Amino acid sequence: MAGVDSSSSSDLHQARQRIHTAFEPQLFHKASGRLAQLLADHFEQVQHSQARVLNWEDPETNVQRALEELASSPETDPLPDQNALAERFASVVQAMLQRGQNLHDPRYLGHQVPASVPLAGLFDAVGSVTNQVMAAYEMGPWATSVEHALVRELGQRIGWAPGTFSGLVTHGGSLANLTALLTARNVALPDAWEQGIQAPDHRAVIVVHDDAHYSVTRAAGVLGLGTQAVIRTSIDEHRRLDPIELDRLLTRLAEEGRRVIAVSACACATPTGAFDPLPQVAEVCRRHQVWLHVDAAHGGAVCLSSRHRHLVEGLALADSVVIDAHKMLFVPALCAFVFYKNREHRFQAFRQDAPYLFDPSAPGLAEYDSGLRTFECTKRAAVFGLWGVWRTFGPSLFADLVDVTFDLAVQLHAKLQTADDFEPLHRPECNIVAFRHIPAQLREAPPEQLGAFQLELRRRTIQSGDFYLVPWKLDGVGALRVTLINPLTNKEHLDQLLDVLRRHGQEMLR
Ligand SMILES: Cc1ncc(COP(=O)(O)O)c(C=O)c1O
């Protein structure tokens, strides 16, 4: 039998020495001390807007720069002493800090990715540096336990009774939606997991509305239903799912003999943050005996805010719910929860057995082997950030973060309404606001010109590093969109935003 070639003993000796240096606790101590200082300085600078929000660089220039740095990585023989290694470590960290997106700058008003609570990242780091993983309970006993505790806590805050529901954590809202919809598919089409989708089930559909996140349609493709099996139901003038239209659609689909795997509602939808009317939607789904999935990736956090929890009234009526902690619970990516109202559904998504992982001599432990319920086999301890923040500051911090950022949206909306040269495109329900800048010169401009102006204005603004915001389109016409997802943003920053957009706008029109 071929085996591993044996290297000379002096080569191996040197290899062991280099490894020993890399693993040396004293080096870790030195490097992490430097890291703590660098990060504290970084937050000091960034939180006071002393640098650009986005360190924009053309992507290929950045890739070339990264390649050059790779090529100049040190030769390992001989490795320098610990102080020199710690300095080298610090210079790599510094470059990372100088070249990224500064989410902690209060002028960051971009995607639904928060200026995370800084200590949350340190809790994540504990999981990373000690490589706590999950799949089988025994690989990450505390990570698993913490995840179970948070699932139980959040599920009760959704409104379910202890012991009746179940849940898990996965790597992001998209995978969470896929997992929940896979469960819905396997419940609706019990043979599909083993046999694939056969006639007549290939006519099965998922119902969403136009503002649903694209991951739902992607899930339909992955689940073998096909993206054309995503049927759109109507939204009203507030961009919320219209339950009367949903009722009509489900009646028609039943008459056509089409199986509905799930209705996927939004709490809230990505474009303008509209919350679907869950009690009415749930009632329609109940009458038609259809699985209700609620994508509460962004808005589910309101369960922790007494001021805003009314927005998700009826959430407990859903069969499955997704909440991203790496959005409005302000922890670093990725930490997404999937919940099932009915505990019996917890093993329906992935009906597989992996005997080498899951020990048949201890069958009760399957409940705690996360690999049976998630797409991931090895899974990082994604909940440590949330757990650490919850334990350190208490859950009221999450309510504070929701309340303060939602209030910023109200303030921005009021400013947009009173400014002659801005047009808010909706009344905010959460911390997402879409709008257009319409300078006097463009008041009579055709929609295409006005839309193109918004998109170019955004690009100029983000590349200047003055503010970070994102593009949107309403009825095919370009618009601007912000998520107030940095709790350090204040009224003055909102005034600055309008001024900066005016300034860049005038430069463009010159
Ligand atoms: C409503 C909604 N669902 C799902 C997602 C996808 O989440 P993730 O980016 O964690 O995959 C997003 C992302 O913004 C979202 O807004």
The ligand as an SDF file (V2000), in Angstrom:
LIG
                    3D

 16 16  0  0  0  0  0  0  0  0999 V2000
  -35.9060   40.2000    3.6930 C   0  0  0  0  0  0  0  0  0  0  0  0
  -34.5840   39.5290    3.4310 C   0  0  0  0  0  0  0  0  0  0  0  0
  -34.5160   38.1850    3.4130 N   0  0  0  0  0  0  0  0  0  0  0  0
  -33.3670   37.5330    3.1990 C   0  0  0  0  0  0  0  0  0  0  0  0
  -32.1920   38.2270    2.9670 C   0  0  0  0  0  0  0  0  0  0  0  0
  -30.9290   37.4730    2.7050 C   0  0  0  0  0  0  0  0  0  0  0  0
  -30.1420   37.4430    3.8380 O   0  0  0  0  0  0  0  0  0  0  0  0
  -28.5740   37.0740    3.7710 P   0  0  0  0  0  0  0  0  0  0  0  0
  -27.9270   38.2350    3.0890 O   0  0  0  0  0  0  0  0  0  0  0  0
  -28.1900   36.9060    5.1850 O   0  0  0  0  0  0  0  0  0  0  0  0
  -28.4410   35.8240    2.9720 O   0  0  0  0  0  0  0  0  0  0  0  0
  -32.2090   39.6250    2.9770 C   0  0  0  0  0  0  0  0  0  0  0  0
  -30.9760   40.3860    2.7500 C   0  0  0  0  0  0  0  0  0  0  0  0
  -30.9350   41.5850    2.7720 O   0  0  0  0  0  0  0  0  0  0  0  0
  -33.4450   40.2940    3.2130 C   0  0  0  0  0  0  0  0  0  0  0  0
  -33.5290   41.6310    3.2200 O   0  0  0  0  0  0  0  0  0  0  0  0
  1  2  1  0
  2  3  1  0
  2 15  2  0
  3  4  2  0
  4  5  1  0
  5  6  1  0
  5 12  2  0
  6  7  1  0
  7  8  1  0
  8  9  2  0
  8 10  1  0
  8 11  1  0
 12 13  1  0
 12 15  1  0
 13 14  2  0
 15 16  1  0
M  END
$$$$
